[in-house]
Amino acid sequence: MHDLTLAGQFADRLLLLDGGRVAAGGPPPSVLRDEVLRPHFGPRVEVLITDTGDRAVISRRPPQGTAPAGPAD
C-alpha cells in the first residue's frame, strides 16, 4: 500500500521498502516519523500527530516558483 496514512491507521506493523530492501519496520508509530521517512521521501514530508494519536503523512508543496524537492534535498 502506498498511502502511508491509511496503512498506519489499519496495520499493526509496517515495512518501509527502498529499492527492494527493508529500510524500516515495526509498529506504525516507529515507522511513521519524520526522521525515518525524510531520507526516502525528501525533506518536505511531514508526519502530523493528532490529539488522538493518529498519524497523518503529508507532503508539503514547495514555495511557488521553486522546483520540487527530492530525497537528495
Beta strands, then each sheet from edge to edge (+ up, - down):
strand 1: 14-18
strand 2: 21-26
strand 3: 45-49
strand 4: 55-59
sheet 1: 1+ 2-
sheet 2: 3+ 4-
end
